[in-house]
Amino acid sequence: MSSDFESYEQDFAVLTAEITGRIGKVPKLVGDEKQQMVANVEKQLEEARELLEQMELEVREIPPQSRGMYSSRMRSYKQEMGKLEADFKRSRIAYSDEVRNELLGDDGNSSENQRAHLLDNTERLERSSRRLEAGYQIAVETEQIGQEMLENLSHDREKIQRARERLREADANLGKSSRILTGMLRRIIQNRILIVVLAVIIIFTTIVAIFFSVKGR
């Protein structure tokens, strides 16, 4: 399971490196080359999102006791993905403004205020997105902790049930042992009584024999 995660991890690292390089090239290109580069980056970002989804599924399949390390790495990758998307948005805004300026000529200079306002709104959206992502991560971690607690409680319940079964077996064995010991004590007492009775009979018989022997003389 972890081998699949690491394979996706390597693919993600290679893909994000390529995306970073291409995002840096977008402002330097013009015309069709820039449009093609933007389309390529959009396609690669979608591939990166799919890789993150696959990695998330793999993490859910990892045993709870080993999941913490992978969850931490996933948070780091999601933060990296958010940064790439933010960089790409800024690059696209710059690209859109440049195209508009090329079409409008000098009139494009009047859009500087609009551009600044748009950048400000974009930053606000990014901050809101990061807050939502942090809330989602907290919810996921809370769910994982809850699952781990439920699993631990289930294991503890099984242990308690096994302990109860052992106690019942021990009680049953003690009951059998008690009955056996009681029977043995009864037999010992009966044997002692029998010995005492036989001793009394022998002594009495001996005394009677001596008495009649002496009387006969």
C-alpha positions as CSV (number, residue, x, y, z in Angstrom):
1,M,0.0,0.0,0.0
2,S,2.7,2.5,0.9
3,S,4.6,1.6,-2.3
4,D,1.7,2.9,-4.3
5,F,1.6,6.1,-2.3
6,E,5.3,6.6,-2.8
7,S,4.9,6.1,-6.6
8,Y,2.2,8.7,-6.7
9,E,4.4,10.9,-4.6
10,Q,7.3,10.7,-7.1
11,D,4.9,11.5,-10.0
12,F,3.5,14.5,-8.0
13,A,7.0,15.8,-7.3
14,V,8.0,15.6,-11.0
15,L,4.7,17.1,-12.2
16,T,4.8,20.1,-9.7
17,A,8.4,20.8,-10.7
18,E,7.3,21.0,-14.3
19,I,4.3,23.2,-13.4
20,T,6.5,25.6,-11.4
21,G,8.8,26.0,-14.4
22,R,6.0,26.6,-16.8
23,I,4.2,29.1,-14.6
24,G,7.4,31.1,-14.4
25,K,7.6,31.2,-18.2
26,V,4.0,32.4,-18.8
27,P,4.7,36.2,-18.3
28,K,7.7,36.0,-20.6
29,L,5.8,34.6,-23.6
30,V,3.5,36.3,-26.1
31,G,0.8,35.4,-28.4
32,D,0.0,31.8,-29.3
33,E,3.0,30.5,-27.3
34,K,1.6,32.1,-24.1
35,Q,-1.9,30.7,-24.8
36,Q,-0.5,27.2,-25.3
37,M,1.6,27.4,-22.1
38,V,-1.5,28.5,-20.1
39,A,-3.5,25.5,-21.5
40,N,-0.6,23.1,-20.7
41,V,-0.4,24.4,-17.1
42,E,-4.1,24.0,-16.7
43,K,-3.9,20.4,-17.9
44,Q,-1.0,19.6,-15.6
45,L,-2.7,21.2,-12.6
46,E,-5.7,18.9,-13.2
47,E,-3.4,15.9,-13.4
48,A,-1.8,17.0,-10.1
49,R,-5.3,17.2,-8.5
50,E,-6.0,13.7,-9.6
51,L,-2.7,12.5,-8.2
52,L,-3.6,14.1,-4.8
53,E,-7.0,12.3,-4.9
54,Q,-5.3,9.0,-5.5
55,M,-2.8,9.7,-2.7
56,E,-5.7,10.6,-0.4
57,L,-7.4,7.3,-1.1
58,E,-4.1,5.4,-0.5
59,V,-3.7,7.1,2.9
60,R,-7.2,6.0,4.0
61,E,-6.2,2.4,3.3
62,I,-3.1,2.6,5.5
63,P,-3.4,1.2,9.1
64,P,-4.2,3.9,11.7
65,Q,-1.0,3.4,13.6
66,S,1.0,4.2,10.5
67,R,-1.3,6.8,9.0
68,G,0.0,9.9,10.8
69,M,3.2,10.3,8.9
70,Y,1.4,10.0,5.5
71,S,-1.3,12.5,6.6
72,S,1.3,15.0,7.4
73,R,2.9,14.6,4.0
74,M,-0.5,15.0,2.4
75,R,-1.0,18.3,4.1
76,S,2.3,19.5,2.8
77,Y,1.4,18.5,-0.7
78,K,-2.0,20.2,-0.6
79,Q,-0.3,23.4,0.6
80,E,2.1,23.1,-2.3
81,M,-0.8,22.6,-4.7
82,G,-2.6,25.6,-3.3
83,K,0.5,27.7,-3.8
84,L,0.9,26.5,-7.4
85,E,-2.7,27.4,-8.1
86,A,-2.3,30.8,-6.5
87,D,0.8,31.5,-8.6
88,F,-1.0,30.4,-11.7
89,K,-3.9,32.7,-11.0
90,R,-1.6,35.6,-10.6
91,S,0.2,34.6,-13.8
92,R,-3.2,34.4,-15.7
93,I,-4.3,37.8,-14.4
94,A,-1.1,39.3,-15.6
95,Y,-1.6,37.5,-18.9
96,S,-5.2,38.7,-19.3
97,D,-4.3,42.3,-18.6
98,E,-1.5,42.1,-21.1
99,V,-3.9,40.7,-23.8
100,R,-6.4,43.4,-23.0
101,N,-3.8,46.1,-23.2
102,E,-2.7,44.8,-26.6
103,L,-6.3,44.9,-27.8
104,L,-7.1,48.3,-26.3
105,G,-3.8,50.0,-26.8
106,D,-3.4,53.1,-24.7
107,D,-6.9,52.6,-23.2
108,G,-5.5,49.6,-21.4
109,N,-3.6,51.9,-19.1
110,S,-6.9,52.9,-17.5
111,S,-7.4,49.3,-16.2
112,E,-4.5,49.5,-13.7
113,N,-6.9,50.3,-10.9
114,Q,-9.2,47.4,-11.9
115,R,-6.2,45.1,-12.0
116,A,-5.1,46.1,-8.5
117,H,-8.7,45.6,-7.3
118,L,-8.8,42.2,-9.0
119,L,-5.5,41.2,-7.4
120,D,-6.8,42.2,-4.0
121,N,-9.9,40.2,-4.5
122,T,-7.9,37.2,-5.6
123,E,-5.7,37.4,-2.5
124,R,-8.8,37.5,-0.4
125,L,-10.2,34.5,-2.1
126,E,-6.9,32.7,-1.7
127,R,-6.9,33.4,2.1
128,S,-10.5,32.2,2.3
129,S,-9.6,29.1,0.4
130,R,-6.7,28.4,2.7
131,R,-9.0,28.8,5.7
132,L,-11.5,26.4,4.2
133,E,-8.7,23.9,3.5
134,A,-7.4,24.2,7.0
135,G,-10.9,23.6,8.3
136,Y,-11.2,20.6,6.1
137,Q,-7.9,19.2,7.3
138,I,-9.0,19.6,10.9
139,A,-12.2,17.8,10.1
140,V,-10.3,15.0,8.4
141,E,-7.9,14.6,11.3
142,T,-10.8,14.7,13.7
143,E,-12.5,11.9,11.7
144,Q,-9.3,9.9,11.7
145,I,-8.8,10.3,15.5
146,G,-12.4,9.2,16.0
147,Q,-11.9,6.1,13.9
148,E,-8.7,5.3,15.8
149,M,-10.6,5.7,19.1
150,L,-13.4,3.5,17.9
151,E,-10.9,0.8,16.8
152,N,-9.1,1.0,20.1
153,L,-12.4,0.7,22.0
154,S,-13.3,-2.2,19.9
155,H,-10.0,-3.9,20.7
156,D,-10.5,-3.1,24.4
157,R,-14.0,-4.6,24.4
158,E,-12.7,-7.8,22.8
159,K,-10.0,-8.0,25.5
160,I,-12.6,-7.5,28.2
161,Q,-14.8,-10.2,26.7
162,R,-11.9,-12.6,26.5
163,A,-11.0,-11.8,30.1
164,R,-14.6,-12.5,31.2
165,E,-14.6,-15.8,29.4
166,R,-11.3,-16.8,31.1
167,L,-12.9,-15.9,34.5
168,R,-15.9,-18.0,33.7
169,E,-13.7,-20.9,32.8
170,A,-11.7,-20.4,36.0
171,D,-14.9,-20.3,38.1
172,A,-16.1,-23.5,36.4
173,N,-12.7,-25.2,37.1
174,L,-12.8,-24.0,40.7
175,G,-16.3,-25.4,41.1
176,K,-15.2,-28.8,39.7
177,S,-12.1,-28.7,41.9
178,S,-14.2,-27.9,45.0
179,R,-16.5,-30.8,44.3
180,I,-13.6,-33.1,43.8
181,L,-12.0,-32.0,47.1
182,T,-15.3,-32.3,49.0
183,G,-15.7,-35.9,47.7
184,M,-12.2,-36.7,48.7
185,L,-12.7,-35.3,52.2
186,R,-15.8,-37.3,52.7
187,R,-14.1,-40.5,51.7
188,I,-11.2,-39.7,54.0
189,I,-13.6,-39.1,56.9
190,Q,-15.5,-42.3,56.1
191,N,-12.3,-44.3,56.0
192,R,-11.2,-42.9,59.3
193,I,-14.5,-43.8,60.9
194,L,-14.3,-47.3,59.5
195,I,-10.8,-47.7,60.9
196,V,-11.9,-46.5,64.3
197,V,-14.9,-48.8,64.3
198,L,-12.7,-51.8,63.3
199,A,-10.1,-50.8,66.0
200,V,-12.9,-50.8,68.6
201,I,-14.2,-54.1,67.5
202,I,-10.7,-55.7,67.6
203,I,-10.0,-54.3,71.1
204,F,-13.4,-55.4,72.3
205,T,-12.9,-58.9,70.8
206,T,-9.5,-59.1,72.4
207,I,-10.8,-58.1,75.8
208,V,-13.6,-60.6,75.6
209,A,-11.2,-63.4,74.6
210,I,-8.9,-62.6,77.5
211,F,-11.8,-62.4,79.9
212,F,-13.1,-65.8,79.0
213,S,-9.6,-67.3,78.9
214,V,-8.9,-66.1,82.4
215,K,-12.4,-67.2,83.7
216,G,-11.9,-70.7,82.3
217,R,-8.8,-71.3,84.3
